[in-house]
Amino acid sequence: MKPLKLLILHLLVVQTALSQADKSDIIRHFDWVSYYPDSTIKSAFHIKDGQFDDYAIFLDSTGAPEKIGKFVNGRRKGFWLKSNGGIMDCNEKDAKEYFPGCGTGAAENIRTFQLTYRMLLDGKNNLLDYLSIE
C-alpha cells in the first residue's frame, strides 16, 4: 500500500509543477492558444496552411497539461499521450482510449508525457533529438 501512496503523491506534485507557470512558454512556442473564461490556457496548437498541424497541448481548468498529440492537415493523428498514463489511438475515425495496467506501463507513459511536455515548452518538436541534447 505504501508504494501506491508514494505514486499518488508523486503524481500530485508533478501535476502541480506542470501548471500554468509555463504559460509564457506555451504562448511563445505555439501559433494559436485558447483560454478558459478565467484566462487559464485551455489548449495550444501549431498552424500550417490555416489548419492545426504538428503537436497540440490540451490543459485542464487548473492549467495542468492533460493531453498531448499531433495534428496532420487539421486532423488528430497517431497516439496521443494523457497525463494519467493513458493513450488515445487517433488513427481511426473514432479515437480509442487505452489505459495501461499497474506496473511500468503507466509510469513509462507518464514519464514520456512529462518529457514531451517539457520538449514542447522548449520549442522543440522531436523527442529523440531533444533527449540526445540534454
Phi and psi in radians as a Rosetta constraint file:
Dihedral C 1 N 2 CA 2 C 2 CIRCULARHARMONIC -1.069 0.35
Dihedral N 2 CA 2 C 2 N 3 CIRCULARHARMONIC -0.753 0.35
Dihedral C 2 N 3 CA 3 C 3 CIRCULARHARMONIC -1.044 0.35
Dihedral N 3 CA 3 C 3 N 4 CIRCULARHARMONIC -0.617 0.35
Dihedral C 3 N 4 CA 4 C 4 CIRCULARHARMONIC -1.134 0.35
Dihedral N 4 CA 4 C 4 N 5 CIRCULARHARMONIC -0.739 0.35
Dihedral C 4 N 5 CA 5 C 5 CIRCULARHARMONIC -1.102 0.35
Dihedral N 5 CA 5 C 5 N 6 CIRCULARHARMONIC -0.702 0.35
Dihedral C 5 N 6 CA 6 C 6 CIRCULARHARMONIC -1.138 0.35
Dihedral N 6 CA 6 C 6 N 7 CIRCULARHARMONIC -0.700 0.35
Dihedral C 6 N 7 CA 7 C 7 CIRCULARHARMONIC -1.107 0.35
Dihedral N 7 CA 7 C 7 N 8 CIRCULARHARMONIC -0.768 0.35
Dihedral C 7 N 8 CA 8 C 8 CIRCULARHARMONIC -1.098 0.35
Dihedral N 8 CA 8 C 8 N 9 CIRCULARHARMONIC -0.759 0.35
Dihedral C 8 N 9 CA 9 C 9 CIRCULARHARMONIC -1.081 0.35
Dihedral N 9 CA 9 C 9 N 10 CIRCULARHARMONIC -0.763 0.35
Dihedral C 9 N 10 CA 10 C 10 CIRCULARHARMONIC -1.037 0.35
Dihedral N 10 CA 10 C 10 N 11 CIRCULARHARMONIC -0.790 0.35
Dihedral C 10 N 11 CA 11 C 11 CIRCULARHARMONIC -1.098 0.35
Dihedral N 11 CA 11 C 11 N 12 CIRCULARHARMONIC -0.683 0.35
Dihedral C 11 N 12 CA 12 C 12 CIRCULARHARMONIC -1.140 0.35
Dihedral N 12 CA 12 C 12 N 13 CIRCULARHARMONIC -0.717 0.35
Dihedral C 12 N 13 CA 13 C 13 CIRCULARHARMONIC -1.145 0.35
Dihedral N 13 CA 13 C 13 N 14 CIRCULARHARMONIC -0.776 0.35
Dihedral C 13 N 14 CA 14 C 14 CIRCULARHARMONIC -1.098 0.35
Dihedral N 14 CA 14 C 14 N 15 CIRCULARHARMONIC -0.798 0.35
Dihedral C 14 N 15 CA 15 C 15 CIRCULARHARMONIC -1.068 0.35
Dihedral N 15 CA 15 C 15 N 16 CIRCULARHARMONIC -0.656 0.35
Dihedral C 15 N 16 CA 16 C 16 CIRCULARHARMONIC -1.201 0.35
Dihedral N 16 CA 16 C 16 N 17 CIRCULARHARMONIC -0.693 0.35
Dihedral C 16 N 17 CA 17 C 17 CIRCULARHARMONIC -1.198 0.35
Dihedral N 17 CA 17 C 17 N 18 CIRCULARHARMONIC -0.620 0.35
Dihedral C 17 N 18 CA 18 C 18 CIRCULARHARMONIC -1.612 0.35
Dihedral N 18 CA 18 C 18 N 19 CIRCULARHARMONIC 1.135 0.35
Dihedral C 18 N 19 CA 19 C 19 CIRCULARHARMONIC -2.135 0.35
Dihedral N 19 CA 19 C 19 N 20 CIRCULARHARMONIC -2.748 0.35
Dihedral C 19 N 20 CA 20 C 20 CIRCULARHARMONIC -1.139 0.35
Dihedral N 20 CA 20 C 20 N 21 CIRCULARHARMONIC -0.069 0.35
Dihedral C 20 N 21 CA 21 C 21 CIRCULARHARMONIC -1.085 0.35
Dihedral N 21 CA 21 C 21 N 22 CIRCULARHARMONIC -0.353 0.35
Dihedral C 21 N 22 CA 22 C 22 CIRCULARHARMONIC -1.535 0.35
Dihedral N 22 CA 22 C 22 N 23 CIRCULARHARMONIC 0.160 0.35
Dihedral C 22 N 23 CA 23 C 23 CIRCULARHARMONIC -0.960 0.35
Dihedral N 23 CA 23 C 23 N 24 CIRCULARHARMONIC -0.789 0.35
Dihedral C 23 N 24 CA 24 C 24 CIRCULARHARMONIC -1.166 0.35
Dihedral N 24 CA 24 C 24 N 25 CIRCULARHARMONIC -0.626 0.35
Dihedral C 24 N 25 CA 25 C 25 CIRCULARHARMONIC -1.166 0.35
Dihedral N 25 CA 25 C 25 N 26 CIRCULARHARMONIC -0.686 0.35
Dihedral C 25 N 26 CA 26 C 26 CIRCULARHARMONIC -1.113 0.35
Dihedral N 26 CA 26 C 26 N 27 CIRCULARHARMONIC -0.836 0.35
Dihedral C 26 N 27 CA 27 C 27 CIRCULARHARMONIC -1.068 0.35
Dihedral N 27 CA 27 C 27 N 28 CIRCULARHARMONIC -0.700 0.35
Dihedral C 27 N 28 CA 28 C 28 CIRCULARHARMONIC -1.207 0.35
Dihedral N 28 CA 28 C 28 N 29 CIRCULARHARMONIC -0.631 0.35
Dihedral C 28 N 29 CA 29 C 29 CIRCULARHARMONIC -1.797 0.35
Dihedral N 29 CA 29 C 29 N 30 CIRCULARHARMONIC -0.031 0.35
Dihedral C 29 N 30 CA 30 C 30 CIRCULARHARMONIC -2.090 0.35
Dihedral N 30 CA 30 C 30 N 31 CIRCULARHARMONIC 2.653 0.35
Dihedral C 30 N 31 CA 31 C 31 CIRCULARHARMONIC -1.427 0.35
Dihedral N 31 CA 31 C 31 N 32 CIRCULARHARMONIC -0.538 0.35
Dihedral C 31 N 32 CA 32 C 32 CIRCULARHARMONIC -2.455 0.35
Dihedral N 32 CA 32 C 32 N 33 CIRCULARHARMONIC 2.265 0.35
Dihedral C 32 N 33 CA 33 C 33 CIRCULARHARMONIC -2.242 0.35
Dihedral N 33 CA 33 C 33 N 34 CIRCULARHARMONIC 2.324 0.35
Dihedral C 33 N 34 CA 34 C 34 CIRCULARHARMONIC -1.925 0.35
Dihedral N 34 CA 34 C 34 N 35 CIRCULARHARMONIC 2.762 0.35
Dihedral C 34 N 35 CA 35 C 35 CIRCULARHARMONIC -2.282 0.35
Dihedral N 35 CA 35 C 35 N 36 CIRCULARHARMONIC 2.658 0.35
Dihedral C 35 N 36 CA 36 C 36 CIRCULARHARMONIC -1.319 0.35
Dihedral N 36 CA 36 C 36 N 37 CIRCULARHARMONIC 2.890 0.35
Dihedral C 36 N 37 CA 37 C 37 CIRCULARHARMONIC -0.983 0.35
Dihedral N 37 CA 37 C 37 N 38 CIRCULARHARMONIC -0.458 0.35
Dihedral C 37 N 38 CA 38 C 38 CIRCULARHARMONIC -1.558 0.35
Dihedral N 38 CA 38 C 38 N 39 CIRCULARHARMONIC 0.217 0.35
Dihedral C 38 N 39 CA 39 C 39 CIRCULARHARMONIC 1.338 0.35
Dihedral N 39 CA 39 C 39 N 40 CIRCULARHARMONIC 0.181 0.35
Dihedral C 39 N 40 CA 40 C 40 CIRCULARHARMONIC -1.320 0.35
Dihedral N 40 CA 40 C 40 N 41 CIRCULARHARMONIC 2.410 0.35
Dihedral C 40 N 41 CA 41 C 41 CIRCULARHARMONIC -1.149 0.35
Dihedral N 41 CA 41 C 41 N 42 CIRCULARHARMONIC 2.310 0.35
Dihedral C 41 N 42 CA 42 C 42 CIRCULARHARMONIC -1.751 0.35
Dihedral N 42 CA 42 C 42 N 43 CIRCULARHARMONIC -0.710 0.35
Dihedral C 42 N 43 CA 43 C 43 CIRCULARHARMONIC -2.796 0.35
Dihedral N 43 CA 43 C 43 N 44 CIRCULARHARMONIC 2.786 0.35
Dihedral C 43 N 44 CA 44 C 44 CIRCULARHARMONIC -2.510 0.35
Dihedral N 44 CA 44 C 44 N 45 CIRCULARHARMONIC 2.410 0.35
Dihedral C 44 N 45 CA 45 C 45 CIRCULARHARMONIC -2.370 0.35
Dihedral N 45 CA 45 C 45 N 46 CIRCULARHARMONIC 2.690 0.35
Dihedral C 45 N 46 CA 46 C 46 CIRCULARHARMONIC -1.672 0.35
Dihedral N 46 CA 46 C 46 N 47 CIRCULARHARMONIC 2.559 0.35
Dihedral C 46 N 47 CA 47 C 47 CIRCULARHARMONIC -2.183 0.35
Dihedral N 47 CA 47 C 47 N 48 CIRCULARHARMONIC 2.385 0.35
Dihedral C 47 N 48 CA 48 C 48 CIRCULARHARMONIC -2.416 0.35
Dihedral N 48 CA 48 C 48 N 49 CIRCULARHARMONIC 2.238 0.35
Dihedral C 48 N 49 CA 49 C 49 CIRCULARHARMONIC 0.929 0.35
Dihedral N 49 CA 49 C 49 N 50 CIRCULARHARMONIC 0.679 0.35
Dihedral C 49 N 50 CA 50 C 50 CIRCULARHARMONIC 1.350 0.35
Dihedral N 50 CA 50 C 50 N 51 CIRCULARHARMONIC 0.152 0.35
Dihedral C 50 N 51 CA 51 C 51 CIRCULARHARMONIC -2.238 0.35
Dihedral N 51 CA 51 C 51 N 52 CIRCULARHARMONIC 2.716 0.35
Dihedral C 51 N 52 CA 52 C 52 CIRCULARHARMONIC -1.091 0.35
Dihedral N 52 CA 52 C 52 N 53 CIRCULARHARMONIC 2.353 0.35
Dihedral C 52 N 53 CA 53 C 53 CIRCULARHARMONIC -2.672 0.35
Dihedral N 53 CA 53 C 53 N 54 CIRCULARHARMONIC 2.466 0.35
Dihedral C 53 N 54 CA 54 C 54 CIRCULARHARMONIC 1.363 0.35
Dihedral N 54 CA 54 C 54 N 55 CIRCULARHARMONIC -2.710 0.35
Dihedral C 54 N 55 CA 55 C 55 CIRCULARHARMONIC -1.211 0.35
Dihedral N 55 CA 55 C 55 N 56 CIRCULARHARMONIC 2.608 0.35
Dihedral C 55 N 56 CA 56 C 56 CIRCULARHARMONIC -2.385 0.35
Dihedral N 56 CA 56 C 56 N 57 CIRCULARHARMONIC 2.641 0.35
Dihedral C 56 N 57 CA 57 C 57 CIRCULARHARMONIC -2.168 0.35
Dihedral N 57 CA 57 C 57 N 58 CIRCULARHARMONIC 2.345 0.35
Dihedral C 57 N 58 CA 58 C 58 CIRCULARHARMONIC -2.018 0.35
Dihedral N 58 CA 58 C 58 N 59 CIRCULARHARMONIC 2.342 0.35
Dihedral C 58 N 59 CA 59 C 59 CIRCULARHARMONIC -2.066 0.35
Dihedral N 59 CA 59 C 59 N 60 CIRCULARHARMONIC 2.697 0.35
Dihedral C 59 N 60 CA 60 C 60 CIRCULARHARMONIC -1.438 0.35
Dihedral N 60 CA 60 C 60 N 61 CIRCULARHARMONIC -3.128 0.35
Dihedral C 60 N 61 CA 61 C 61 CIRCULARHARMONIC -1.188 0.35
Dihedral N 61 CA 61 C 61 N 62 CIRCULARHARMONIC -0.218 0.35
Dihedral C 61 N 62 CA 62 C 62 CIRCULARHARMONIC -1.619 0.35
Dihedral N 62 CA 62 C 62 N 63 CIRCULARHARMONIC -0.092 0.35
Dihedral C 62 N 63 CA 63 C 63 CIRCULARHARMONIC 1.631 0.35
Dihedral N 63 CA 63 C 63 N 64 CIRCULARHARMONIC 0.055 0.35
Dihedral C 63 N 64 CA 64 C 64 CIRCULARHARMONIC -1.418 0.35
Dihedral N 64 CA 64 C 64 N 65 CIRCULARHARMONIC 2.408 0.35
Dihedral C 64 N 65 CA 65 C 65 CIRCULARHARMONIC -1.120 0.35
Dihedral N 65 CA 65 C 65 N 66 CIRCULARHARMONIC 2.415 0.35
Dihedral C 65 N 66 CA 66 C 66 CIRCULARHARMONIC -2.088 0.35
Dihedral N 66 CA 66 C 66 N 67 CIRCULARHARMONIC -0.738 0.35
Dihedral C 66 N 67 CA 67 C 67 CIRCULARHARMONIC -2.462 0.35
Dihedral N 67 CA 67 C 67 N 68 CIRCULARHARMONIC 2.525 0.35
Dihedral C 67 N 68 CA 68 C 68 CIRCULARHARMONIC -2.350 0.35
Dihedral N 68 CA 68 C 68 N 69 CIRCULARHARMONIC 2.342 0.35
Dihedral C 68 N 69 CA 69 C 69 CIRCULARHARMONIC -2.867 0.35
Dihedral N 69 CA 69 C 69 N 70 CIRCULARHARMONIC -3.103 0.35
Dihedral C 69 N 70 CA 70 C 70 CIRCULARHARMONIC -1.995 0.35
Dihedral N 70 CA 70 C 70 N 71 CIRCULARHARMONIC 2.568 0.35
Dihedral C 70 N 71 CA 71 C 71 CIRCULARHARMONIC -1.905 0.35
Dihedral N 71 CA 71 C 71 N 72 CIRCULARHARMONIC 2.507 0.35
Dihedral C 71 N 72 CA 72 C 72 CIRCULARHARMONIC -2.257 0.35
Dihedral N 72 CA 72 C 72 N 73 CIRCULARHARMONIC 2.083 0.35
Dihedral C 72 N 73 CA 73 C 73 CIRCULARHARMONIC 0.904 0.35
Dihedral N 73 CA 73 C 73 N 74 CIRCULARHARMONIC 0.746 0.35
Dihedral C 73 N 74 CA 74 C 74 CIRCULARHARMONIC 1.442 0.35
Dihedral N 74 CA 74 C 74 N 75 CIRCULARHARMONIC 0.035 0.35
Dihedral C 74 N 75 CA 75 C 75 CIRCULARHARMONIC -2.099 0.35
Dihedral N 75 CA 75 C 75 N 76 CIRCULARHARMONIC 2.513 0.35
Dihedral C 75 N 76 CA 76 C 76 CIRCULARHARMONIC -1.107 0.35
Dihedral N 76 CA 76 C 76 N 77 CIRCULARHARMONIC 2.390 0.35
Dihedral C 76 N 77 CA 77 C 77 CIRCULARHARMONIC -2.431 0.35
Dihedral N 77 CA 77 C 77 N 78 CIRCULARHARMONIC 2.699 0.35
Dihedral C 77 N 78 CA 78 C 78 CIRCULARHARMONIC 1.310 0.35
Dihedral N 78 CA 78 C 78 N 79 CIRCULARHARMONIC -2.793 0.35
Dihedral C 78 N 79 CA 79 C 79 CIRCULARHARMONIC -1.740 0.35
Dihedral N 79 CA 79 C 79 N 80 CIRCULARHARMONIC 2.183 0.35
Dihedral C 79 N 80 CA 80 C 80 CIRCULARHARMONIC -1.696 0.35
Dihedral N 80 CA 80 C 80 N 81 CIRCULARHARMONIC 2.467 0.35
Dihedral C 80 N 81 CA 81 C 81 CIRCULARHARMONIC -1.666 0.35
Dihedral N 81 CA 81 C 81 N 82 CIRCULARHARMONIC 2.489 0.35
Dihedral C 81 N 82 CA 82 C 82 CIRCULARHARMONIC -2.036 0.35
Dihedral N 82 CA 82 C 82 N 83 CIRCULARHARMONIC 2.592 0.35
Dihedral C 82 N 83 CA 83 C 83 CIRCULARHARMONIC -1.108 0.35
Dihedral N 83 CA 83 C 83 N 84 CIRCULARHARMONIC -0.377 0.35
Dihedral C 83 N 84 CA 84 C 84 CIRCULARHARMONIC -1.526 0.35
Dihedral N 84 CA 84 C 84 N 85 CIRCULARHARMONIC 0.102 0.35
Dihedral C 84 N 85 CA 85 C 85 CIRCULARHARMONIC 1.657 0.35
Dihedral N 85 CA 85 C 85 N 86 CIRCULARHARMONIC -0.108 0.35
Dihedral C 85 N 86 CA 86 C 86 CIRCULARHARMONIC -1.325 0.35
Dihedral N 86 CA 86 C 86 N 87 CIRCULARHARMONIC 2.852 0.35
Dihedral C 86 N 87 CA 87 C 87 CIRCULARHARMONIC -2.292 0.35
Dihedral N 87 CA 87 C 87 N 88 CIRCULARHARMONIC 2.430 0.35
Dihedral C 87 N 88 CA 88 C 88 CIRCULARHARMONIC -1.919 0.35
Dihedral N 88 CA 88 C 88 N 89 CIRCULARHARMONIC 2.193 0.35
Dihedral C 88 N 89 CA 89 C 89 CIRCULARHARMONIC -1.587 0.35
Dihedral N 89 CA 89 C 89 N 90 CIRCULARHARMONIC 1.871 0.35
Dihedral C 89 N 90 CA 90 C 90 CIRCULARHARMONIC -1.782 0.35
Dihedral N 90 CA 90 C 90 N 91 CIRCULARHARMONIC 0.364 0.35
Dihedral C 90 N 91 CA 91 C 91 CIRCULARHARMONIC -1.443 0.35
Dihedral N 91 CA 91 C 91 N 92 CIRCULARHARMONIC -0.306 0.35
Dihedral C 91 N 92 CA 92 C 92 CIRCULARHARMONIC -1.724 0.35
Dihedral N 92 CA 92 C 92 N 93 CIRCULARHARMONIC 2.982 0.35
Dihedral C 92 N 93 CA 93 C 93 CIRCULARHARMONIC -1.049 0.35
Dihedral N 93 CA 93 C 93 N 94 CIRCULARHARMONIC -0.804 0.35
Dihedral C 93 N 94 CA 94 C 94 CIRCULARHARMONIC -1.828 0.35
Dihedral N 94 CA 94 C 94 N 95 CIRCULARHARMONIC 2.094 0.35
Dihedral C 94 N 95 CA 95 C 95 CIRCULARHARMONIC -1.106 0.35
Dihedral N 95 CA 95 C 95 N 96 CIRCULARHARMONIC 2.419 0.35
Dihedral C 95 N 96 CA 96 C 96 CIRCULARHARMONIC -1.958 0.35
Dihedral N 96 CA 96 C 96 N 97 CIRCULARHARMONIC 2.442 0.35
Dihedral C 96 N 97 CA 97 C 97 CIRCULARHARMONIC -1.827 0.35
Dihedral N 97 CA 97 C 97 N 98 CIRCULARHARMONIC 2.449 0.35
Dihedral C 97 N 98 CA 98 C 98 CIRCULARHARMONIC -2.214 0.35
Dihedral N 98 CA 98 C 98 N 99 CIRCULARHARMONIC 2.421 0.35
Dihedral C 98 N 99 CA 99 C 99 CIRCULARHARMONIC -2.122 0.35
Dihedral N 99 CA 99 C 99 N 100 CIRCULARHARMONIC 2.091 0.35
Dihedral C 99 N 100 CA 100 C 100 CIRCULARHARMONIC -1.178 0.35
Dihedral N 100 CA 100 C 100 N 101 CIRCULARHARMONIC 2.682 0.35
Dihedral C 100 N 101 CA 101 C 101 CIRCULARHARMONIC -1.267 0.35
Dihedral N 101 CA 101 C 101 N 102 CIRCULARHARMONIC -3.075 0.35
Dihedral C 101 N 102 CA 102 C 102 CIRCULARHARMONIC -1.099 0.35
Dihedral N 102 CA 102 C 102 N 103 CIRCULARHARMONIC 2.746 0.35
Dihedral C 102 N 103 CA 103 C 103 CIRCULARHARMONIC 1.916 0.35
Dihedral N 103 CA 103 C 103 N 104 CIRCULARHARMONIC -2.619 0.35
Dihedral C 103 N 104 CA 104 C 104 CIRCULARHARMONIC -1.322 0.35
Dihedral N 104 CA 104 C 104 N 105 CIRCULARHARMONIC -0.418 0.35
Dihedral C 104 N 105 CA 105 C 105 CIRCULARHARMONIC -0.991 0.35
Dihedral N 105 CA 105 C 105 N 106 CIRCULARHARMONIC -0.906 0.35
Dihedral C 105 N 106 CA 106 C 106 CIRCULARHARMONIC -1.148 0.35
Dihedral N 106 CA 106 C 106 N 107 CIRCULARHARMONIC -0.754 0.35
Dihedral C 106 N 107 CA 107 C 107 CIRCULARHARMONIC -1.090 0.35
Dihedral N 107 CA 107 C 107 N 108 CIRCULARHARMONIC -0.740 0.35
Dihedral C 107 N 108 CA 108 C 108 CIRCULARHARMONIC -1.122 0.35
Dihedral N 108 CA 108 C 108 N 109 CIRCULARHARMONIC -0.738 0.35
Dihedral C 108 N 109 CA 109 C 109 CIRCULARHARMONIC -1.126 0.35
Dihedral N 109 CA 109 C 109 N 110 CIRCULARHARMONIC -0.687 0.35
Dihedral C 109 N 110 CA 110 C 110 CIRCULARHARMONIC -1.142 0.35
Dihedral N 110 CA 110 C 110 N 111 CIRCULARHARMONIC -0.741 0.35
Dihedral C 110 N 111 CA 111 C 111 CIRCULARHARMONIC -1.102 0.35
Dihedral N 111 CA 111 C 111 N 112 CIRCULARHARMONIC -0.748 0.35
Dihedral C 111 N 112 CA 112 C 112 CIRCULARHARMONIC -1.098 0.35
Dihedral N 112 CA 112 C 112 N 113 CIRCULARHARMONIC -0.708 0.35
Dihedral C 112 N 113 CA 113 C 113 CIRCULARHARMONIC -1.020 0.35
Dihedral N 113 CA 113 C 113 N 114 CIRCULARHARMONIC -0.841 0.35
Dihedral C 113 N 114 CA 114 C 114 CIRCULARHARMONIC -1.095 0.35
Dihedral N 114 CA 114 C 114 N 115 CIRCULARHARMONIC -0.766 0.35
Dihedral C 114 N 115 CA 115 C 115 CIRCULARHARMONIC -1.115 0.35
Dihedral N 115 CA 115 C 115 N 116 CIRCULARHARMONIC -0.739 0.35
Dihedral C 115 N 116 CA 116 C 116 CIRCULARHARMONIC -1.117 0.35
Dihedral N 116 CA 116 C 116 N 117 CIRCULARHARMONIC -0.733 0.35
Dihedral C 116 N 117 CA 117 C 117 CIRCULARHARMONIC -1.053 0.35
Dihedral N 117 CA 117 C 117 N 118 CIRCULARHARMONIC -0.838 0.35
Dihedral C 117 N 118 CA 118 C 118 CIRCULARHARMONIC -1.070 0.35
Dihedral N 118 CA 118 C 118 N 119 CIRCULARHARMONIC -0.727 0.35
Dihedral C 118 N 119 CA 119 C 119 CIRCULARHARMONIC -1.028 0.35
Dihedral N 119 CA 119 C 119 N 120 CIRCULARHARMONIC -0.801 0.35
Dihedral C 119 N 120 CA 120 C 120 CIRCULARHARMONIC -1.150 0.35
Dihedral N 120 CA 120 C 120 N 121 CIRCULARHARMONIC -0.636 0.35
Dihedral C 120 N 121 CA 121 C 121 CIRCULARHARMONIC -1.209 0.35
Dihedral N 121 CA 121 C 121 N 122 CIRCULARHARMONIC -0.390 0.35
Dihedral C 121 N 122 CA 122 C 122 CIRCULARHARMONIC -1.529 0.35
Dihedral N 122 CA 122 C 122 N 123 CIRCULARHARMONIC 0.061 0.35
Dihedral C 122 N 123 CA 123 C 123 CIRCULARHARMONIC 1.414 0.35
Dihedral N 123 CA 123 C 123 N 124 CIRCULARHARMONIC 0.297 0.35
Dihedral C 123 N 124 CA 124 C 124 CIRCULARHARMONIC -1.789 0.35
Dihedral N 124 CA 124 C 124 N 125 CIRCULARHARMONIC 2.866 0.35
Dihedral C 124 N 125 CA 125 C 125 CIRCULARHARMONIC -2.432 0.35
Dihedral N 125 CA 125 C 125 N 126 CIRCULARHARMONIC 0.284 0.35
Dihedral C 125 N 126 CA 126 C 126 CIRCULARHARMONIC -2.329 0.35
Dihedral N 126 CA 126 C 126 N 127 CIRCULARHARMONIC 1.917 0.35
Dihedral C 126 N 127 CA 127 C 127 CIRCULARHARMONIC -1.093 0.35
Dihedral N 127 CA 127 C 127 N 128 CIRCULARHARMONIC -0.693 0.35
Dihedral C 127 N 128 CA 128 C 128 CIRCULARHARMONIC -1.119 0.35
Dihedral N 128 CA 128 C 128 N 129 CIRCULARHARMONIC -0.768 0.35
Dihedral C 128 N 129 CA 129 C 129 CIRCULARHARMONIC -1.116 0.35
Dihedral N 129 CA 129 C 129 N 130 CIRCULARHARMONIC -0.710 0.35
Dihedral C 129 N 130 CA 130 C 130 CIRCULARHARMONIC -1.073 0.35
Dihedral N 130 CA 130 C 130 N 131 CIRCULARHARMONIC -0.794 0.35
Dihedral C 130 N 131 CA 131 C 131 CIRCULARHARMONIC -1.209 0.35
Dihedral N 131 CA 131 C 131 N 132 CIRCULARHARMONIC -0.500 0.35
Dihedral C 131 N 132 CA 132 C 132 CIRCULARHARMONIC -1.318 0.35
Dihedral N 132 CA 132 C 132 N 133 CIRCULARHARMONIC -0.271 0.35
Dihedral C 132 N 133 CA 133 C 133 CIRCULARHARMONIC -1.759 0.35
Dihedral N 133 CA 133 C 133 N 134 CIRCULARHARMONIC -0.116 0.35
